[in-house]
């Protein structure tokens, strides 16, 4: 009979299928109203039930117990209880106090010098088992331990292969995309696949704080974007100071989990690993399982490797964003430069061709060259920066102001009219007249307006040229009316 059991179990390499096969083979030769298989993590002294059957019904449960409290695991010897199992066992089967198992045989899963866990057959009747039954269960346990050890190794090899494939995929994403959201999405997918968890999230810290906010989340247990978590105390010591992963076996009862997070997690277990860019911890990669399962050292090592990949993605995205800002921002005034204006205006002109109103206003700081020649370029640069601040203060969020070049600036007014743009230009001139620095030097500005005309305009250059021409007409008219150029 044991040879038949050995052949059956040896041919089953999936851990889930193997646990079910152990149950079937055991109940074929031993009575068992209830049956469970638990695996033991010696480093954490935690045994976790991986298979549970009650009255022939296989169930998924969240059950863990301390191995040191189990005579089977701590003494490495099989145990027979003929009655009053409640006095002798750390784990009873049955759903109510009045209907729990009374007798049981349990045997350790021994592999060389290690205790892998335990199996237990239980009955709702007293005196259901004999010492011969106990010997038979230990024989099954010995065969099962070999099969479980092999299956775990096979599963680990498969997981390492999947991890290598996923990390290779993330690596490709890192070289092909600088979008942090896209790359972090791939990291989340890899984590949920490799670690067999129900959810994963990337938390990024607010600048200069340890307040993390969900930037990306995936899996069945989704955390809402923006959900905050102030990482303090023991968790901060482990994740931020020591820069090591942390494991929480029971999220429902662990005092380290803030109550507002428990509402979203609803029990189970979890892990977290720090995200490090440069020499700074910038966030945390977390995973969660609905089951109170025991994550082992291999799990935490895999999570940290994936956190390292996520850190590279964040650093690449940060550098790209910084470089992009440098190439699209005017270094003197801090507002968008001509290249940024071109990109934005191309989109707005495309929308205008489809019918959305668009007006461009071009501004010129009058007589700035004379000021540069007489007062110096440092003064002139300060006046340009001051005028840029005026434009930004009058700008709506949907619009764009940019330095076009030299002393010229452009405002792109989306979904606006000539009348609205005229009022806007008037407000800008009034703000210039009331600005302390600009008024001290007698600065005035000229402006020109152009509305996009689908019949006559084909490109961004057309509307810019039209606004520029309008500005020079206004300058010429003002000079003619005064008879001379405006004095400083």
C-alpha positions, 0 to 999 in steps of 0.5 A: 500500500505504501509503495502505491502511495509513493508511486502516486505522490512521486508523479505529482509535482504541483503542490496543490495537487500533491496536498489533495493526493496526500489526502486521497491516499490517506483517506483510502486506508485510514478513516478521516472525517477531518484532515490537514497538511501544514508546512513549517517555517523554522526560522519564524516558528510558524506552521501554516495550513496549506490543505484542509478538509472537513467531512470530505469537503476541501476548504480554503482556510487562514490558519497558522500556529506556532510550531513550538506549541505543537508536540508533533513539530517540536518533538518530531514524533507522531501523536495519538489522541484517543479522546478529548482532543481539545486538551491536546491539540493546537488545531481542531477541525470542525466549525463550532465548539460543540462539533469539533473533532475528538480523536486524532493521529498526527505525524511530522513531515521529516526530510533528512534533519528538517521538519517540513510540517505535519499531517493529521487525520481526525475524527468526530468520534472517540477512540477512532485510531490505534497505534497501528494507524499511527504507524501507517500515518507516519509511513505516509508522512515519510513518503509525503515529505519526500514528495513535498520537498521535491514539489517545493523545489520544482515550484521554486525552479518554476518561480525562478524561471518566471521571475527571470522572464519577468525581470527580463520583460521589465528590463526591456520596458526600462530600455524602451519606455521612460514612462514610470507608470508603464514600467511600474505596472509591469513590476506590479504584474510580475510581483503578483505572478511570481509571489502568488499574491492577491495584490501589490502596490507601489507607495511613493514618499512625499518629498522630505517625508516618510508619508507614502501614497499609492502611485500604482496598484494591481491584483484583486486587492486594489488600493486606491491611488493616493491612499496615504501611509505615514511609515513610522516606528518599527516599520520605519526602522526596518524599511527606511533605516535598515533598508530591509524587507518586512513581513506581517503575518496577520494584517488584521491583528498586527498593531503596526498596520494603521487602522485606515489601511486595515479597512482596505486590506481586510486581513491576510498577510503582507510584505514590504520592501524599500524602494531606493534611488541614489542613497534615499528610500523613496517608497515601499513596494508592498504585497498582500495575500488574503490568507494568513500565510507565512512568507519565507526567505525566498519570498522576501528575497524575490520581493526585494529583487523586484523592488530593485527593478522598480527603483531603477524604473523610478530613477530613470523616470526621474532623470528623464523628467528632469532632463525633459524639464531642462529642455522645455523650460527657459532657464532665465524666466522658468516658464516654457521655452520656444520648443515647449511652445511649439509642442503645445501649439501644435496640439492646440492648432490641431484642435482648432482645425476641428473647431475649438476656438484658439487665440494667440497673444504675443507680447513685446517688452518695449525698449528693452534693448535700450535698458540693457545698453544703459543699465546692464543685462542683469537689470534687463534679465530681472525685468524679463523674469518679472514680466514672466511672473506677471504672465503666469499670474494672469494665466489659466491652468488650461493655457500656456505662456512661454518665452518666444525669444529675446524680449518676446513672450507668447500666450496661447489662449485655448477655447477663447475669443478675440474679445476675451484675449483683448481683456486678458491683454489689458489685464496684463498691461495693468499688472505691469503698470502696478508691479513694483519692479517693472513700474520703477523702470517705466516698463510697458509692453506691446501686444498683438492678437490673432484668432485661428482661421481655418480658411486661411491658416494651415500651421502654427507659424501662420497664427504666430505670424498673424499675432506678430503682425498685429503687434507691429501694427499696434506699435506703428500706430502708437508711434505715429500718434505720439509723433516720436518713440516713447521715452524711457 
